[in-house]
Amino acid sequence: MGLANTLTDYVNAAFAGLWIQTFEPDEAEREIVRHAKEQEWRVAVWDMANGLRLSTTSQGPVPDLAAGEPLAALRALPALADPRGTALLLLHNFHRHLNNSEVVQTLISQILVGKQQRTFVVVLAPTVQIPIELEKLFVVLEHALPDRQHLEQIARELTTENPEEMPQGADLHAVLDAAAGLTRYEAEGSFALSIARHGRIRIDTIWDLKAQAVKKSGLATIYRGTDSFASLGGMEALKTLCRKALRPGCPVPAKGFILLSPPGCGKTSIAKAIGGETQRPVLICDPGMLKDKHVGESEQRVRRFIQIAEAMAPCVVLIDEIEKALAGATAKHQGDSGVSADQLRSLLTWRQDSLANVFVVGTCNDAEAITKVSGGALTREDRFDGLVYIDLPTKQEKEAIWQIWRNHFHIDPAARQPDDTGWTGTEIKACCRKSLMYDVPLQEAAWYVTHIDPEQVESLRAWADGRCLSASTDGIYRREGTVAVKPGRRVHRGPSSN
């Protein structure tokens, strides 16, 4: 349902206080004014720079158009009232003026009177900052980012005079996928810059500006690399699961995985490779960036991040060390005044209810911590598709990893490899890099490689045994030396007392 239709429902129900969260207030204003003309509503618009102005030409008393003060704009609202119709006052960025008690009290009075007079206060702002006195009087609506149909319309309007600048077929779909998540202004700017640079709309220019737009939000960054499954050794079972879940035309959207492993086993690398393999952007989220010092703002930033992720769908979202970011949501640790718990609640609701094609990969190094997050709520079914354990690479997998990094760093094929017992893929990479950096043989470079604690590895293996999917083999992970127990009848073999 679009903004105009949603607005109509609330206006018909006489909700006199409406707060529209939008990053494109001018576009939202145009959409509302266009709809108001069709409905024969009166509309006045106020902003700090231009004061009050009428946006429709219906007859009736005209308020003071020179009113540039927020109080004057609110007090002019009754003059818009029409006994036989509806009047809207659009206020741009009015949240900046709600720290004034006189403004707040006047706003309360106008909203309460507006239910009978059918005069509506509509705030257009990029954030929701409603004082507690007004919380129950406002309904919050969202002005959605443009969908692919609107993006295509913007592109066609730019290329009307030169149709050859417009991509066709698969190229057009790729351009629209790249532009998803941009505002109308940003999309138009990226298309125009691409035409100025290359004489046609191309995907690379759009990605450049899109990465800047996401970075400016302060909520995430976009990773653009050439990673693929071929650049990673091992994890064949996980790769197969991802190929199946993210195949074109899959009837249900995949939710994603939580990856558990010792440090250096390739959790982050496989997440980036999933994006490259499926031609999806990878949105890297640092949950620490989602926290804010102001009460309520952290949850708002989470909702904003979710909005960006869904607008960019299909995409891959990477949340590194998810258990540390949500440590405050554990039962024993509430040192952040419940902020992490609220963030977790928003995240869980999103993963359970969302049908958007967003594949979330969460990484974790601490098995106990992940189960303590809200009593294991993060790992329950319907929120993620599974908890996957990535073990140290097998001998065969290590040979593949050695080959990848020897080729990457141009190591002599005849150079002998060191004993790599208990090594991770990251340690193999480090050995090749330090061999080149220090100009020493691989066996000598191994002296400078820091190794993971074997006790940590064994602890994770013991915990993952029977609990997690295996990244290397099909099905449930089994620690070497353990035998799967087949469910059967439990017989008591003691002597009967009968």
For each residue, the residues with C-beta under 8 A, 3 or more apart:
1: 5 6
2: 5 6 31 144
3: 6 7 20 28 31 32 141 143 144
4: 7 8 31 32 34 35
5: 1 2 8 9
6: 1 2 3 9 10 141
7: 3 4 10 11 18 20 32 35 122 141
8: 4 5 11 12 35 39
9: 5 6 12 13
10: 6 7 13 15 18 139 141
11: 7 8 14 15 18 41 86 88 120
12: 8 9
13: 9 10
14: 11 114 115 118
15: 10 11 18 120 139
16: 110 111 112 113 114 115 119 120 121 137
17: 107 111 114 120 121 134 137 138 139
18: 7 10 11 15 120 121 122 123 138 139 141
19: 122 123 125 128 130 138 139 140 141
20: 3 7 28 122 123 124 125 140 141 142 143
21: 125 126 127 128 140 141 142 143
22: 25 27 28 124 125 126 142 143
23: 126 143 145 183
24: 27 28 143 183 184 185
25: 22 28 29 92 93 124 125 126
26: 29 30
27: 22 24 30 31 143 183 184 185
28: 3 20 22 24 25 31 32 124 143
29: 25 26 32 33 45 55 90 92 124
30: 26 27 33 34
31: 2 3 4 27 28 34 35 143
32: 3 4 7 28 29 35 36 43 88 90 122
33: 29 30 36 37 43 45 55 56
34: 4 30 31 37 38
35: 4 7 8 31 32 38 39
36: 32 33 39 40 41 42 43 55 56 88
37: 33 34 40 41 56
38: 34 35
39: 8 35 36 86
40: 36 37 58 85
41: 11 36 37 56 85 86 87 88
42: 36 54 56 58 60 80 82 85 86 87 88
43: 32 33 36 54 55 56 87 88 89 90
44: 52 53 54 55 63 76 77 80 87 88 89 90
45: 29 33 52 53 54 55 89 90 92
46: 51 52 53 67 70 73 89 90 91 92
47: 50 51 91 92 93
48: 68 70 92 93 96
49:
50: 47 53 68
51: 46 47 65 66 67 68 73
52: 44 45 46 63 64 65 66 67 68 72 73 76
53: 44 45 46 50 65
54: 42 43 44 45 57 62 63 65
55: 29 33 36 43 44 45 90
56: 33 36 37 41 42 43
57: 54
58: 40 42 82 85
59:
60: 42 80 82
61: 79 80
62: 54 65 79
63: 44 52 54 67 76 77 79 80
64: 52 67 72 76
65: 51 52 53 54 62
66: 51 52
67: 46 51 52 63 64 72 73 76
68: 48 50 51 52 72
69: 72 73
70: 46 48 73 74 91 94 97 100 103
71: 74 75 102 103 106
72: 52 64 67 68 69 75 76
73: 46 51 52 67 69 70 76 77 89 91
74: 70 71 77 89 103 106 107 110 121
75: 71 72 78 106
76: 44 52 63 64 67 72 73 79 80 89
77: 44 63 73 74 80 81 87 89 110 114 119 121
78: 75 81 110 113 117 119
79: 61 62 63 76
80: 42 44 60 61 63 76 77 87 89 119
81: 77 78 87 117 118 119
82: 42 58 60 85 86 87 118
83:
84:
85: 40 41 42 58 82 118
86: 11 39 41 42 82 118 119 120
87: 41 42 43 44 77 80 81 82 117 118 119 120
88: 11 32 36 41 42 43 44 119 120 122
89: 43 44 45 46 73 74 76 77 80 119 120 121 122
90: 29 32 43 44 45 46 55 122 124
91: 46 47 70 73 94 121 122 123 124
92: 25 29 45 46 47 48 124 125
93: 25 47 48 96 124 125 126
94: 70 91 97 98 123 124 125
95: 98 123 125 127 128 129 130
96: 48 93
97: 70 94 100 103
98: 94 95 103 104 107 129 130 131 134
99:
100: 70 97 103 104
101: 104 105
102: 71 105 106
103: 70 71 74 97 98 100 106 107
104: 98 100 101 107 108 131 133 134
105: 101 102 108 109
106: 71 74 75 102 103 109 110
107: 17 74 98 103 104 110 111 121 134
108: 104 105 111 112 133 134 137
109: 105 106 112 113
110: 16 74 77 78 106 107 113 114 119 121
111: 16 17 107 108 114 115 121 134 137 138
112: 16 108 109 115 137
113: 16 78 109 110 116 117 119
114: 14 16 17 77 110 111 117 118 119 120 121
115: 14 16 111 112 118
116: 113
117: 78 81 87 113 114
118: 14 81 82 85 86 87 114 115
119: 16 77 78 80 81 86 87 88 89 110 113 114
120: 11 15 16 17 18 86 87 88 89 114
121: 16 17 18 74 77 89 91 107 110 111 114
122: 7 18 19 20 32 88 89 90 91
123: 18 19 20 91 94 95 138
124: 20 22 25 28 29 90 91 92 93 94
125: 19 20 21 22 25 92 93 94 95 128 129
126: 21 22 23 25 93
127: 21 95 300
128: 19 21 95 125 140 300
129: 95 98 125
130: 19 95 98 134 135 138 140
131: 98 104 134 135
132: 135
133: 104 108
134: 17 98 104 107 108 111 130 131 137 138
135: 130 131 132 138
136:
137: 16 17 108 111 112 134
138: 17 18 19 111 123 130 134 135
139: 10 15 17 18 19
140: 19 20 21 128 130
141: 3 6 7 10 18 19 20 21
142: 20 21 22 307
143: 3 20 21 22 23 24 27 28 31
144: 2 3 147
145: 23 181 182 183 307 311
146: 150 151 154 182 183 184 187
147: 144 150 151
148: 151 152 176 177 180
149: 152 153
150: 146 147 153 154 184
151: 146 147 148 154 155 176 179 180 182 187
152: 148 149 155 156 172 176
153: 149 150 156 157
154: 146 150 151 157 158 184 187 188 191
155: 151 152 158 159 166 175 187 191 201
156: 152 153 159 160 166
157: 153 154 160
158: 154 155 165 188 191 192 195 201
159: 155 156 162 163 164 165 166 195 201
160: 156 157 163
161:
162: 159 165
163: 159 160 166
164: 159 200
165: 158 159 162 195 199 200 201
166: 155 156 159 163 172 200 201
167: 171 172 174 175 200 201 202
168: 171 172
169: 172 173
170: 173 174
171: 167 168 174 175 203
172: 152 166 167 168 169 175 176
173: 169 170 176 177
174: 167 170 171 177 178 203
175: 155 167 171 172 178 179 201 202 203 206
176: 148 151 152 172 173 179 180
177: 148 173 174 180 314
178: 174 175 203 206 207 210 281
179: 151 175 176 182 187 190 191 206 210
180: 148 151 176 177 311 312 313
181: 145 210 213 214 308 311 312
182: 145 146 151 179 186 187 190 206 209 210 213
183: 23 24 27 145 146 186 187 213
184: 24 27 146 150 154 187 188
185: 24 27 188 189
186: 182 183 189 190 209 210 213
187: 146 151 154 155 179 182 183 184 190 191
188: 154 158 184 185 191 192
189: 185 186 192 193 209
190: 179 182 186 187 193 194 205 206 208 209 210
191: 154 155 158 179 187 188 194 195 201 206
192: 158 188 189 195 196
193: 189 190 196 197 205 209
194: 190 191 197 198 200 201 202 205 206
195: 158 159 165 191 192 198 199 200 201
196: 192 193
197: 193 194 202 205
198: 194 195 202 205
199: 165 195
200: 164 165 166 167 194 195
201: 155 158 159 165 166 167 175 191 194 195 206
202: 167 175 194 197 198 205 206
203: 171 174 175 178 206 207
204: 207 208
205: 190 193 194 197 198 202 208 209
206: 175 178 179 182 190 191 194 201 202 203 209 210
207: 178 203 204 210 211 222 224 281
208: 190 204 205 211 212
209: 182 186 189 190 193 205 206 212 213
210: 178 179 181 182 186 190 206 207 213 214 222
211: 207 208 214 215 221 222 224
212: 208 209 215 216
213: 181 182 183 186 209 210 216 217
214: 181 210 211 217 219 220 221 222 283 308
215: 211 212 218 221 222
216: 212 213
217: 213 214 220 304 305 308
218: 215 289
219: 214 285 289 290 301 304 305 308
220: 214 217 283 284 285 286 289 305 308 309
221: 211 214 215 283 284
222: 207 210 211 214 215 281 282 283 284
223: 272 275 281 282 283 284 318
224: 207 211 281 282
225: 272 275 276 282
226: 231 276
227: 231 232 269 272 273 275 276 277
228: 231 232 273 276 277
229: 232 239 273 277
230:
231: 226 227 228 273 404
232: 227 228 229 235 239 266 269 270 273 404 425
233: 393 397 398 399 400 401 403 404 425
234: 266 393 394 397 400 401 425 471 472
235: 232 238 239 266 270 390 397 471 472
236: 239 240 472
237: 240 241 469 470 471 472 473 474 475
238: 235 241 242 257 270 388 390 469 471 472
239: 229 232 235 236 242 243 270 277
240: 236 237 243 244 474
241: 237 238 244 245 257 386 469
242: 238 239 245 246 274 277 278
243: 239 240 246 247 277
244: 240 241 247 250
245: 241 242 250 254 359 385
246: 242 243 250 254 274 278 280 359
247: 243 244 250
248:
249:
250: 244 245 246 247 253 254
251:
252:
253: 250 355 356 357 358
254: 245 246 250 359 385
255: 351 359 360 382 383 384 385
256: 317 351 358 359 360 361 362 384 385
257: 238 241 361 362 384 385 386 387 388 469
258: 322 361 362 363 364 370 378 379 384 386 387 388
259: 267 270 271 361 362 363 364 388 390 471
260: 364 365 367 370 387 388 389 390 460 464 468
261: 265 266 267 365 389 390 391 460 471
262: 265 365 392 424 452 456 457 460
263: 365 424 426 452
264: 424 425 426 427 452
265: 261 262 390 391 392 393 424 425 426
266: 232 234 235 261 269 270 390 424 425 426
267: 259 261 270 271 361 363 364 390
268: 271 272 318 320 363
269: 227 232 266 272 273 425
270: 232 235 238 239 259 266 267 273 274 361 390 471
271: 259 267 268 274 275 282 316 318 361 363
272: 223 225 227 268 269 275 276 282 318
273: 227 228 229 231 232 269 270 276 277
274: 242 246 270 271 277 278 280 282 316 359 361
275: 223 225 227 271 272 278 279 280 281 282 315 316
276: 225 226 227 228 272 273 279
277: 227 228 229 239 242 243 273 274
278: 242 246 274 275 314 316
279: 275 276
280: 246 274 275 314 315 316 359
281: 178 207 222 223 224 275 312 315 316
282: 222 223 224 225 271 272 274 275 315 316 317 318
283: 214 220 221 222 223 308 309 312 315 316 317 318
284: 220 221 222 223 318 320
285: 219 220 289 290 305 317 318 319
286: 220 289 290 320 325
287: 290 291 319 322 325 326 343
288: 291 325
289: 218 219 220 285 286 301
290: 219 285 286 287 298 301 302 305 343
291: 287 288 298 301 336 339 343
292: 297 298 300 301
293: 297
294: 297
295:
296: 299 300
297: 292 293 294 300 301
298: 290 291 292 301 302 339 342 343
299: 296 302 303 339 342 343 346
300: 127 128 292 296 297 303 304
301: 219 289 290 291 292 297 298 304 305
302: 290 298 299 305 306 342 343 346 347
303: 299 300 306 307 346
304: 217 219 300 301 307 308
305: 217 219 220 285 290 301 302 308 309
306: 302 303 309 310 346 350 354
307: 142 145 303 304 310 311
308: 181 214 217 219 220 283 304 305 311 312
309: 220 283 305 306 312 313 315 317 356 358
310: 306 307 313 354 356 358
311: 145 180 181 307 308
312: 180 181 281 283 308 309 315 358
313: 180 309 310 356 357 358
314: 177 278 280 357 358 359
315: 275 280 281 282 283 309 312 357 358 359
316: 271 274 275 278 280 281 282 283 358 359 360 361
317: 256 282 283 285 309 358 359 360 361
318: 223 268 271 272 282 283 284 285 361 363
319: 285 287 322 325 360 361 362 363
320: 268 284 286 363
321: 324 325 363 364 365
322: 258 287 319 325 326 362 363 364 370 378
323: 326 327 364 365 366 369 370 373
324: 321 327 366 369
325: 286 287 288 319 321 322 340
326: 287 322 323 329 330 340 343 344 347 373 374 378
327: 323 324 330 333 340 369 373
328: 333 334 335 336 338 339 340 341
329: 326 340 341 343 344 373 374
330: 326 327 333 369 372 373 374
331: 372 374 375
332: 372
333: 327 328 330
334: 328 337 338 341
335: 328
336: 291 328 339 340
337: 334
338: 328 334 341 342
339: 291 298 299 328 336 342 343
340: 325 326 327 328 329 336 343 344
341: 328 329 334 338 344 345 374
342: 298 299 302 338 339 345 346
343: 287 290 291 298 299 302 326 329 339 340 346 347
344: 326 329 340 341 347 348 373 374 377 378
345: 341 342 348 349
346: 299 302 303 306 342 343 349 350
347: 302 326 343 344 350 351 378
348: 344 345 351 352 374 377 378 383
349: 345 346 352 353
350: 306 346 347 353 354
351: 255 256 347 348 354 360 382 383 384
352: 348 349 382 383
353: 349 350
354: 306 310 350 351 358
355: 253
356: 253 309 310 313
357: 253 313 314 315
358: 253 256 309 310 312 313 314 315 316 317 354
359: 245 246 254 255 256 274 280 314 315 316 317
360: 255 256 316 317 319 351 384
361: 256 257 258 259 267 270 271 274 316 317 318 319
362: 256 257 258 259 319 322 378 384
363: 258 259 267 268 271 318 319 320 321 322
364: 258 259 260 267 321 322 323 367 369 370
365: 260 261 262 263 321 323
366: 323 324 369 370
367: 260 364 370 371 459 460 463 464
368: 371 372 463
369: 323 324 327 330 364 366 372 373
370: 258 260 322 323 364 366 367 373 376 378 379 387
371: 367 368 376 379
372: 330 331 332 368 369 375 376
373: 323 326 327 329 330 344 369 370 376 377 378
374: 326 329 330 331 341 344 348 377 378
375: 331 372
376: 370 371 372 373 379 380
377: 344 348 373 374 380 383
378: 258 322 326 344 347 348 362 370 373 374 383 384
379: 258 370 371 376 383 384 387
380: 376 377 383
381:
382: 255 351 352
383: 255 348 351 352 377 378 379 380
384: 255 256 257 258 351 360 362 378 379 387
385: 245 254 255 256 257
386: 241 257 258 468 469
387: 257 258 260 370 379 384 467 468 469
388: 238 257 258 259 260 468 469 470 471
389: 260 261 460 461 464 467 468 469 470 471 477
390: 235 238 259 260 261 265 266 267 270 471 472
391: 261 265 461 464 470 471 472 477
392: 262 265 422 423 424 457
393: 233 234 265 397 398 401 423 424 425 472
394: 234 397 398 472
395: 398 399
396: 399 400
397: 233 234 235 393 394 400 401 472
398: 233 393 394 395 401 402 420 423 425 428
399: 233 395 396 402 403
400: 233 234 396 397 403 404
401: 233 234 393 397 398 404 405 425 428 429
402: 398 399 405 406 417 420 428 432
403: 233 399 400 406 407
404: 231 232 233 400 401 407 408
405: 401 402 408 409 411 428 429 432 433
406: 402 403 409 411 413 415 432
407: 403 404 410 411
408: 404 405 432
409: 405 406 432 433 435 436
410: 407 436
411: 405 406 407 415 432 435 436 442
412: 415
413: 406
414:
415: 406 411 412 435 441 442
416: 441 442 443
417: 402 420 442 443
418: 431 442 443 445 446
419: 446
420: 398 402 417 423 427 428
421:
422: 392 451 452 454 457
423: 392 393 398 420 427 428 451
424: 262 263 264 265 266 392 393 427 428 452
425: 232 233 234 264 265 266 269 393 398 401 428 429
426: 263 264 265 266 429 430
427: 264 420 423 424 430 431 449 450 451 452
428: 398 401 402 405 420 423 424 425 431 432
429: 401 405 425 426 432 433
430: 426 427 433 434 449 450
431: 418 427 428 434 435 442 445 446 449
432: 402 405 406 408 409 411 428 429 435 436 442 445
433: 405 409 429 430 436 437
434: 430 431 437 438 440 445 448 449
435: 409 411 415 431 432 438 439 440 441 442 444 445
436: 409 410 411 432 433 439
437: 433 434
438: 434 435 444 445 448
439: 435 436
440: 434 435 444 445
441: 415 416 435 444 445
442: 411 415 416 417 418 431 432 435 445 446
443: 416 417 418 446
444: 435 438 440 441 447
445: 418 431 432 434 435 438 440 441 442 448 449
446: 418 419 431 442 443 449
447: 444
448: 434 438 445
449: 427 430 431 434 445 446
450: 427 430
451: 422 423 427
452: 262 263 264 422 424 427 456 457
453: 456 457
454: 422 457 458
455: 458 459
456: 262 452 453 459 460
457: 262 392 422 452 453 454 460 461
458: 454 455 461 462
459: 367 455 456 462 463
460: 260 261 262 367 389 456 457 463 464
461: 389 391 457 458 464 465 479
462: 458 459 465 479
463: 367 368 459 460 467
464: 260 367 389 391 460 461 467 468 477 479
465: 461 462 477 478 479 482
466: 476 477 478 482 484
467: 387 389 463 464 476 477
468: 260 386 387 388 389 464 476 477
469: 237 238 241 257 386 387 388 389 475 476 477
470: 237 388 389 391 473 474 475 476 477 478
471: 234 235 237 238 259 261 270 388 389 390 391 477
472: 234 235 236 237 238 390 391 393 394 397
473: 237 470 477
474: 237 240 470
475: 237 469 470
476: 466 467 468 469 470 484
477: 389 391 464 465 466 467 468 469 470 471 473
478: 465 466 470 482 483 484
479: 461 462 464 465 482
480:
481:
482: 465 466 478 479
483: 478
484: 466 476 478
485:
486:
487:
488:
489:
490:
491:
492:
493:
494:
495:
496:
497:
498:
